[in-house]
Amino acid sequence: MQSDKPVQLILDDGTVFQGFSFGSEKASAGEVVFSTAMVGYPESLTDPSYLGQILVVTFPLVGNYGVPDNTSTDGISDFYESEKIQVSGLIISNYSHEYSHWNAKKSLGEWLKEHGVPGIYGIDTRQLTKILREKGAMKGKIVFNSPDEIDFIDPNNENQVAKASCKEVITYGNGKKKVVLIDCGVKHNIIRSLLKRDVTIIRVPWDYDFNQLEWDGLFISNGPGNPDFCEETVKNIRKAMETGKPICGICMGNQLLSKAGGATTYKLKYGHRSHNQPVRMVNSNKCFITSQNHGFAVSNSSLGEEWEPLFVNLNDGTNEGIKHKTKPFFSAQFHPEAASGPTDTDFLFDMFIEKL
């Protein structure tokens, strides 16, 4: 019989949830958010867009297929979306202490302990998610001994992109076309998706002035937190727009390209985090099921005359992408590289490559 240590999740409105620890026994704090994805916890936990957040998984059983080995090819993880677990904590309903999968090398609990990340099971995640839907994303903390063990933290008041971004320029591939990739907290599957299309990728830090380099196209990655902290990035994107060369953005990249074009962003009540967000391509009947992970959105009404929405969310009508009316600039708020799926919108990478 498994016996795990009691642990508490405390929300900033005073709500307390009692559960049991299956990860690191280390107090942690962050913004509590929920994802309705049914699978893909190795990819979700290593997604830099979750930096500073405590993730609630609404699917009731987690851990049953374990975790793959941390192997890499040419500096890119084979199975993960970054070099480490990015979340501040993991909250689930039922934890499978035993796992079975052809590719599994360890349990989810062992992996969390390796990275010093707490995990709680035995929580009523339905009740918790209903609270988050009604009140919006909330500050929370995971404590083991005392409610005062750690203070609440609001990650949206800090520059999370600076924490998630690489610290130096890294080059991948050997294709004829050169793509500058602004790393705002890039998922490795974006790098894999571009390399499949035979380009040279020059991955640069979030505040690096890449305009001094030779390049054929600019790609702005996903990333965590509040886009308002990335004014340096926006300034460099504006300068790049003057060249007329192709620009594409994903997730945070959509928000930063929009800001470079003069639009504004705002915080969503509880964000979009799932594998089943329906979007429609504007001026068409084409609809797609998409993977998403973001807490901020672009204000459609703030787009300038030269810009127009490219996709809209069919659940709440929010912006899911923009495009310039005459120049080769476009972006998506969702993840076309979608690890762990779906891959309905993978064609957006081809659209970008065709413009180079």
ZIKABEL-V829867 format. One record per helix or strand. SS is the DSSP state (~ for helix, > for strand). FROM is the first residue (numbers start at 0). TO is the last residue. If there is no record, write none. Layout:
ss	from	to
SS	FROM	TO
SS	FROM	TO
This chain:
ss	from	to
>	5	10
>	15	20
>	27	34
~	40	44
~	47	49
>	52	56
>	60	61
>	66	67
>	71	72
>	75	76
>	88	90
>	93	94
>	103	105
~	107	113
>	117	120
~	124	134
>	137	142
~	154	156
~	159	163
>	169	171
>	176	182
~	187	194
>	198	204
~	209	211
>	216	219
~	226	228
~	230	240
>	245	249
~	251	259
>	264	280
>	286	297
~	299	301
>	306	312
>	318	323
>	328	331
>	334	334
~	346	354
